[in-house]
Amino acid sequence: MIMGIKTALSDVSFMNSLFTAAEHIAHQLGDPVIGAEHLVIAALERDDSDLRTALAPLPLNTQRFRDAVLAVHADALSSIGLDAVTPPITEAPKGALGSTATAQEVFQDARTRAKKRHAPLAALDILAAAARLEHGTTARALARLGVDRAVLEALAQ
């Protein structure tokens, strides 16, 4: 019972910091709501030695993934004739309520993974859940980096 309470408190703290960071990242990149890619960047930014160790064999880190997301956005915008430069957003935070369905799906999948391990939610759970996405910015950014999504997902097992 006490471990369950400690895990729940840890998860709440993790969620608050993750969504706060993801929202700041989204706004820095000119996106009005949190997407799965912003959750991934926020997870990669965490000071987590287990995450660094697990990701060591992959060509994946915060800056590389952020750059890949920007490139994916630029490609998508230029394909319809728009400028790829979007200014940062300065509107008031909305938290998890201001997130896409895909971001919510990633977060729920990550929570399910942590529960199956009987462990607190971790950054690696977010990355593994995001690796399951077959379409969208996150999947295209991982592909652009040459990250095998199945390998990334398996890291959280």
CORFEN-V131825 format. One record per residue. N is the residue number from 1. OMEGA is omega in radians with two decimals (* if undefined). NEAR is the number of other C-alpha atoms within 8 Angstrom. D_FIRST is the distance of its C-alpha to the first C-alpha in Angstrom with 1 decimal. Layout:
n:N omega:OMEGA near:NEAR d_first:D_FIRST
n:N omega:OMEGA near:NEAR d_first:D_FIRST
This chain:
n:1 omega:-3.12 near:4 d_first:0.0
n:2 omega:3.11 near:5 d_first:3.8
n:3 omega:3.11 near:6 d_first:5.5
n:4 omega:3.12 near:7 d_first:5.1
n:5 omega:3.12 near:8 d_first:6.5
n:6 omega:3.12 near:8 d_first:8.8
n:7 omega:3.13 near:10 d_first:9.9
n:8 omega:3.12 near:9 d_first:10.7
n:9 omega:3.10 near:8 d_first:12.5
n:10 omega:-3.14 near:10 d_first:14.3
n:11 omega:3.13 near:10 d_first:15.3
n:12 omega:3.11 near:8 d_first:16.7
n:13 omega:3.11 near:8 d_first:18.6
n:14 omega:-3.12 near:10 d_first:19.9
n:15 omega:-3.12 near:8 d_first:21.0
n:16 omega:-3.11 near:8 d_first:22.8
n:17 omega:-3.14 near:8 d_first:24.7
n:18 omega:-3.10 near:11 d_first:25.4
n:19 omega:3.07 near:12 d_first:26.9
n:20 omega:3.13 near:9 d_first:28.8
n:21 omega:-3.11 near:9 d_first:30.3
n:22 omega:3.13 near:13 d_first:31.1
n:23 omega:3.08 near:14 d_first:32.8
n:24 omega:3.13 near:8 d_first:34.9
n:25 omega:3.13 near:11 d_first:35.9
n:26 omega:-3.12 near:14 d_first:36.8
n:27 omega:3.08 near:13 d_first:39.0
n:28 omega:-3.11 near:10 d_first:40.6
n:29 omega:3.10 near:11 d_first:41.6
n:30 omega:3.14 near:10 d_first:43.0
n:31 omega:-3.08 near:10 d_first:40.5
n:32 omega:-3.13 near:8 d_first:39.5
n:33 omega:3.13 near:10 d_first:36.1
n:34 omega:3.03 near:16 d_first:33.3
n:35 omega:3.13 near:11 d_first:33.9
n:36 omega:-3.13 near:14 d_first:32.2
n:37 omega:3.13 near:11 d_first:34.5
n:38 omega:3.06 near:12 d_first:33.4
n:39 omega:3.13 near:14 d_first:29.7
n:40 omega:3.13 near:11 d_first:31.0
n:41 omega:3.13 near:13 d_first:33.0
n:42 omega:3.11 near:13 d_first:30.2
n:43 omega:3.14 near:12 d_first:27.9
n:44 omega:-3.13 near:10 d_first:30.9
n:45 omega:-3.07 near:7 d_first:31.4
n:46 omega:3.09 near:7 d_first:28.0
n:47 omega:-3.00 near:4 d_first:28.2
n:48 omega:-3.09 near:7 d_first:26.3
n:49 omega:3.10 near:6 d_first:27.8
n:50 omega:3.11 near:6 d_first:25.9
n:51 omega:-3.14 near:10 d_first:27.5
n:52 omega:3.14 near:8 d_first:30.9
n:53 omega:-3.12 near:7 d_first:30.8
n:54 omega:-3.08 near:8 d_first:29.9
n:55 omega:-3.05 near:10 d_first:32.6
n:56 omega:-3.12 near:7 d_first:35.2
n:57 omega:-3.08 near:5 d_first:37.2
n:58 omega:3.10 near:6 d_first:37.3
n:59 omega:-3.02 near:10 d_first:39.8
n:60 omega:2.99 near:9 d_first:37.1
n:61 omega:-3.04 near:8 d_first:36.4
n:62 omega:-3.05 near:9 d_first:36.1
n:63 omega:3.13 near:6 d_first:39.8
n:64 omega:-3.13 near:10 d_first:40.9
n:65 omega:3.10 near:13 d_first:38.6
n:66 omega:3.12 near:9 d_first:39.6
n:67 omega:3.12 near:8 d_first:43.2
n:68 omega:3.09 near:12 d_first:42.8
n:69 omega:3.12 near:12 d_first:41.2
n:70 omega:3.12 near:9 d_first:44.2
n:71 omega:3.11 near:9 d_first:46.6
n:72 omega:3.10 near:11 d_first:45.1
n:73 omega:-3.13 near:10 d_first:45.4
n:74 omega:3.12 near:11 d_first:48.9
n:75 omega:-3.11 near:9 d_first:50.0
n:76 omega:-3.13 near:8 d_first:48.7
n:77 omega:-3.13 near:11 d_first:50.5
n:78 omega:3.12 near:10 d_first:53.7
n:79 omega:3.08 near:7 d_first:53.8
n:80 omega:3.02 near:6 d_first:54.5
n:81 omega:3.13 near:6 d_first:56.8
n:82 omega:3.08 near:7 d_first:54.5
n:83 omega:-3.08 near:8 d_first:54.1
n:84 omega:-3.11 near:9 d_first:50.9
n:85 omega:3.06 near:5 d_first:50.5
n:86 omega:-3.11 near:7 d_first:48.0
n:87 omega:3.07 near:7 d_first:47.6
n:88 omega:3.14 near:9 d_first:44.2
n:89 omega:-3.10 near:10 d_first:42.7
n:90 omega:-3.10 near:5 d_first:42.3
n:91 omega:-3.10 near:4 d_first:40.8
n:92 omega:3.13 near:4 d_first:37.7
n:93 omega:3.08 near:6 d_first:34.3
n:94 omega:-3.14 near:7 d_first:32.6
n:95 omega:-3.08 near:9 d_first:29.3
n:96 omega:3.13 near:8 d_first:27.6
n:97 omega:3.11 near:5 d_first:29.8
n:98 omega:-3.13 near:10 d_first:32.7
n:99 omega:3.14 near:11 d_first:31.8
n:100 omega:3.09 near:10 d_first:33.5
n:101 omega:3.13 near:6 d_first:32.1
n:102 omega:3.09 near:8 d_first:32.1
n:103 omega:3.12 near:13 d_first:30.0
n:104 omega:3.10 near:11 d_first:27.5
n:105 omega:3.13 near:8 d_first:27.6
n:106 omega:-3.12 near:12 d_first:27.1
n:107 omega:3.13 near:10 d_first:24.0
n:108 omega:3.09 near:8 d_first:22.5
n:109 omega:3.13 near:10 d_first:23.4
n:110 omega:3.11 near:13 d_first:21.8
n:111 omega:3.12 near:10 d_first:18.4
n:112 omega:3.12 near:8 d_first:18.7
n:113 omega:-3.13 near:9 d_first:19.7
n:114 omega:3.13 near:13 d_first:16.7
n:115 omega:3.13 near:10 d_first:14.3
n:116 omega:3.12 near:7 d_first:16.4
n:117 omega:-3.05 near:6 d_first:16.1
n:118 omega:-3.08 near:6 d_first:12.3
n:119 omega:3.06 near:8 d_first:13.5
n:120 omega:3.08 near:10 d_first:14.1
n:121 omega:-3.09 near:12 d_first:17.2
n:122 omega:3.14 near:8 d_first:20.4
n:123 omega:-3.13 near:11 d_first:24.1
n:124 omega:3.07 near:10 d_first:24.9
n:125 omega:3.12 near:13 d_first:22.9
n:126 omega:-3.13 near:15 d_first:25.2
n:127 omega:-3.14 near:12 d_first:28.3
n:128 omega:3.11 near:14 d_first:27.4
n:129 omega:3.12 near:13 d_first:27.0
n:130 omega:-3.14 near:12 d_first:30.2
n:131 omega:3.13 near:13 d_first:32.0
n:132 omega:-3.13 near:9 d_first:31.7
n:133 omega:-3.12 near:9 d_first:33.9
n:134 omega:-3.07 near:6 d_first:37.4
n:135 omega:3.05 near:7 d_first:39.3
n:136 omega:-3.06 near:7 d_first:39.5
n:137 omega:-3.09 near:11 d_first:39.6
n:138 omega:-3.14 near:13 d_first:36.7
n:139 omega:-3.14 near:13 d_first:38.0
n:140 omega:3.12 near:10 d_first:41.6
n:141 omega:3.10 near:13 d_first:40.6
n:142 omega:3.11 near:13 d_first:38.8
n:143 omega:3.14 near:9 d_first:41.8
n:144 omega:3.12 near:8 d_first:44.1
n:145 omega:-3.10 near:11 d_first:42.4
n:146 omega:3.13 near:7 d_first:42.7
n:147 omega:3.07 near:12 d_first:38.9
n:148 omega:-3.07 near:8 d_first:38.1
n:149 omega:3.14 near:10 d_first:35.3
n:150 omega:3.11 near:8 d_first:34.2
n:151 omega:3.12 near:8 d_first:34.0
n:152 omega:3.13 near:12 d_first:32.0
n:153 omega:-3.11 near:13 d_first:29.5
n:154 omega:-3.13 near:8 d_first:29.2
n:155 omega:-3.09 near:9 d_first:28.2
n:156 omega:-3.14 near:8 d_first:24.6
n:157 omega:* near:4 d_first:24.1
